[in-house]
Amino acid sequence: MSDIEVMTVEEVAALLRIEPRTVYRKVEANEIPGAFRVGQDGAIRFVKEEILKWINGQIQKGLSSETIQP
């Protein structure tokens, strides 16, 4: 089995430069991929590779929607 890197809510929030509570809201709204729950308390963790792919996809969407002004 390959090594899967896992991120916490706080790490994802820092990477996206948003508040952890915003990450929780986005998870509940299914707006962030790669989230899963672990442990008895149901702590949320993220598959790092999925988060990075999602960020790149968001960047591409943003770039493709920009209009080029002469």
Helices and strands as residue ranges (DSSP letters): E 6-8, H 9-16, H 20-28, E 35-38, E 43-47, H 48-65
